[in-house]
Amino acid sequence: MTDRTTDTGRKADEARIRELLADRAAATAERDARRFLAPCAPEIVTFGLAPPLRSTGPEALGQEAVEAWYATWEGPVEVTPTQVEVAVGDGVAFAHSINRMHGTKKDGTRDGLEVELWFRATVGLRKTGGVWRITHVHESVPFLMDGTGLAALGLKP
């Protein structure tokens, strides 16, 4: 394969990965758990914002859990990736972004509370059978290093 062909293929893969990430964000806004989970590999490992520290495979791919989380929001919950960077190799890629989450809670304790928070995300992908699948997701917020241990939820890019 020539360098030109490789470069063209990588650009096409990068575009496809960007589309995949944008579609997952749209699926969240539309509360479509099945679509949100569709690009995930069965062997996925996640380090999410909510406990536990690590989820794998079926535990990480629970459609009912995603739907239950959507149910804690009134209307759409928007997760908008910004500052997206994608690196593509031969069959392996990763993307990282700063994401904005925004919506109104309705979980019985904070009904009507408008939430806006920014968090970091890194997504690992593997290309299998010509299809990019998400194999790892790591989401986090920094914490205050002042002894309180509190999450720094007020940060903005």
N, C-alpha and C positions, 0 to 999 in steps of 0.2 A: 504494500500500500504506500502511495506517495505521501509526502508531508502535506500536500494540498488536500488530498482525499481525507487524510486523518484530521486535518483542521476543519474541513467541511463537516465531517461526521461528528466531531466534538461540538461544533457550534449547533448542529441539529440536536444532539443529545442535551446540550445545555438548554436550548429552547424548550425541549420536551419536559425537562425537569422543572423549569420555571412555570410551564403550563400546569404541571401536576401540583405544584405547591399553590398556585393561584386557585386551582379547582378545589383543593382541600379547604382553603379559606372560604370560598364561595359555599361549599357544602356546610360549613359551620354556620354561616350567616343564614342559610336555608334550613338549618337543623336536620340535615340529611346524614344520619350516622352511617348508613350503608355506603354512601358515596365517599364520606370522609375516610372510612376504613379500607375502601377498595384497593388503593395502591400499596397497602401494607403487605409485606412478606409474612408467611406463617411463622417464621422464626424471629420476628421483630423483638427488639429489646427497647424499652422506653424508660426514660428518666423524666417523668412529668412534673408539672407544677404541684399537683396534689399527691399525697401519699399513695402507695408506698414508695420507697426509694427507687425500686426497680420493678418493672413488670415485664413479663416475657410471653411470647406466643399468644395462646388463647386468652390469658388474663389481660394482656395489653390490647387485644382485639375485640373486647366485649362490646357488642352493639348495644346491649341493654344498658351498660354502664355509661356509654356515650349519650344515649337517649335520656338517661336519668339526669346527667349533667345539663343537657340542653333544657330539660324541664325546670331547672332552677333559674332560668332566665325568662323575663317577660319579653316576648318578641324576639327579634334576631340578636344574636351575640356576634359581634364583628371581631374577627382576628385578622388584622391587616399586616402582612409582612412588609417591612421596609429595609432598605440597605441590604438587599439580597445579593449574596455572592455565591456563585456556583463554580465548583472545580470538578472537571470530568477527566477520568482516566479510562483505561481499557476495562470496561465492565464494572467499574466502581466510581462513585461520585459522592460528593458531600456538598451541602449548602448550609450557609448560616445567615441569620437575619436578626433584626430587632423588630419584634412584633408588638402591635398595639391591640389590646383587647378592650372592647367597649360594649357595654350593654346595661340593662336594668335588671336587678335581681328580683326574684320572687320565690325565695326558698323557705318562707315561713318565719324567718327571723330578721331578714333584711329587706322585706318587700319594698319596692320602690327605690331602693338604693342604686344610684347610678355609679357604675364601676368603670374606671379607666385605668389600665395599668399597662406598662411596657415590660416586656420580658425578652430574654435572649433565647434563640432556638438554633440548634444544629441538627441537621437531618443527614443520615447516611443512607446511600442507595446502592443497589446492586442490579445490574442488567442481566436478566435471565430470559432466554428465548426471545430476545429482542425487546423485552419490556422492562422498564425501570420499576423496581419495587423498593419501598422504604424498608430498611432493615434496622434502623436505629433512629430514635428521636430523643433529643436531650433539650429540655426547657428549664430555664432557671431565672431567678431574680437575684441580684446581689443582696447581701445582708449588711446591716450596719455593724461596723467593727468597733463600736463604742461600749461594748459590754452588755448591751441589751439583747443582742441576737435577733432583733426584729428585721423582717424583710424590708428592703428599701423600695417600697411600692410607689413612691412619688417621683421616681426618676423619669426623665424624658430625654430623648436624643437631642 
